[in-house]
């Protein structure tokens, strides 16, 4: 399969660091993955994905347990499309947070020794540990990656999107942050979103055209939460806006997203507080 050059003739437009982080999160294992062998017209919808220790995208599947490999049952490299889909943090929302799409080549590892050398992390590593050598682990090579999120479309070249699994924020900390955000009253989330819109707190706002089914009645919803910030959906006067609220201290070595969220709640300006 022919791919574009590793270094394109025309530089791609810069992408906000938080969107880069979102793309990395999806490729590292968040969300669900679909792998399509488009020349054969077959799709794996029960695979698990993640990254190796050196940052290569990997997928794993258990034949005869999670379904047949079909056209994927071949030692030869396969031309594939990979789609990673991630729903909103608040599962009451009929909204997709983001998706990542790429064309590339899938090659299955030869044996367990090659799988071990990958230094897998996360769900892929758990699947291999639980099921053993029956798991087929494949490496996906690509040159260009597309991210679709509330801000539109962002394009990454592979060399500008590092996927190393080392040095990530503790996943337990991020899970606790998500729980705290989901447990915050919608009125408080609305106050945060309004503070960003007024320029009283750091962040960004993006007006949305919501063409899904009507949203449940609430002034604000939690779309996403990570070490960089919290993304909210603000609904007011018939208009819907995606608001990214930056967490204080993001990027510092001692950064605790959960503690930063609590400090952020304490910093809501009184002028936007609801009576």
C-alpha positions, -999 to +999 in steps of 0.1 A: +000+000+000+014+034-010+016+060+018+024+097+018+059+108+027+068+108+064+075+146+060+049+163+039+059+190+014+033+214+030+034+215+068+002+206+085-015+234+105-007+235+142-030+216+166-038+227+201-020+206+228-052+194+243-064+180+210-030+163+205-035+147+240-070+136+231-057+119+199-030+102+220-055+090+245-077+074+219-049+056+202-034+045+235-065+025+243-095+047+252-128+040+234-137+012+211-118+001+179-129-012+146-103-026+122-115-030+086-097-050+059-112-029+032-100-049+002-118-080+017-147-061+030-144-075+065-143-057+099-132-067+134-154-050+159-143-070+190-106-061+190-088-044+218-062-017+210-033+001+227+004+009+222+037-008+227+064+005+250+081+023+221+048+039+209+036+016+181-002+012+176-012-024+184-045-044+182-053-077+198-080-103+191-089-138+204-101-160+175-130-183+182-137-164+214-143-129+203-152-140+168-136-154+136-106-137+120-120-144+086-099-125+060-077-113+088-063-148+092-032-144+071+005-141+078+008-114+051+005-077+059-031-064+054-042-030+042-066-018+069-086+012+081-086+017+119-114+037+135-114+045+173-146+058+187-151+075+221-184+085+236-190+114+259-180+110+296-217+115+306-233+084+292-268+101+293-257+122+264-264+109+229-231+124+218-198+111+206-168+129+221-143+122+194-130+096+169-097+088+153-093+074+118-063+061+098-053+040+069-023+017+074-008-018+073-016-045+099+010-073+105+004-100+131+032-109+155+050-141+146+050-156+181+047-150+218+083-139+220+077-110+196+046-100+216+066-100+248+092-077+232+065-051+225+062-043+262+024-039+261+004-018+285-032-014+295-061-035+282-040-052+255-015-064+281-044-075+303-059-095+275-026-112+267-020-120+303-055-135+308-058-155+276-022-163+267-009-174+233-044-177+218-044-139+215-034-126+181-015-093+185-009-071+155+012-040+148-004-012+127+019+011+107+005+043+094+017+078+082-013+100+088-040+102+114-073+122+115-090+133+147-127+144+147-138+162+178-160+191+188-135+215+172-137+199+138-109+179+121-072+178+129-046+160+109-014+145+123+016+130+107+028+099+126+061+115+136+042+145+152+019+122+173+042+103+198+024+073+214+049+061+239+032+045+268+058+057+293+053+086+316+015+088+314-006+103+342-018+076+367-050+061+353-065+058+388-061+095+392-078+102+360-107+078+369-111+096+402-112+129+383-139+116+360-160+105+389-156+139+406-166+157+374-196+135+369-206+141+405-205+179+402-239+196+400-249+207+365-254+242+378-218+243+389-206+230+356-227+258+339-209+284+361-175+271+350-185+272+314-199+308+317-167+319+335-147+307+305-170+325+281-166+357+301-128+354+301-127+349+339-112+315+337-087+301+311-102+279+284-119+279+250-155+279+238-168+264+205-204+269+193-220+236+182-247+226+158-263+197+176-281+175+151-287+145+173-318+136+193-329+163+219-306+165+249-319+157+284-330+188+304-299+202+320-278+234+318-245+216+314-230+182+308-195+166+312-181+156+278-145+147+288-119+150+315-081+145+314-049+160+328-052+191+306-087+201+315-125+194+315-147+197+284-183+207+291-214+210+270-232+242+279-269+245+269-285+279+273-312+299+254-315+272+227-277+273+220-252+246+226-215+253+232-185+230+239-164+246+266-129+234+275-119+245+310-082+244+316-070+228+348-046+248+369-010+234+370-014+212+339+020+202+326+038+203+359+055+172+372+036+173+404+002+179+386-027+162+402-058+166+380-082+157+408-068+183+432-066+208+403-104+202+397-112+210+433-091+242+432-109+252+400-143+248+417-131+271+445-121+296+419-155+301+402-160+339+401-189+351+422-202+372+393-212+341+373-226+321+402-263+312+400-286+326+427 
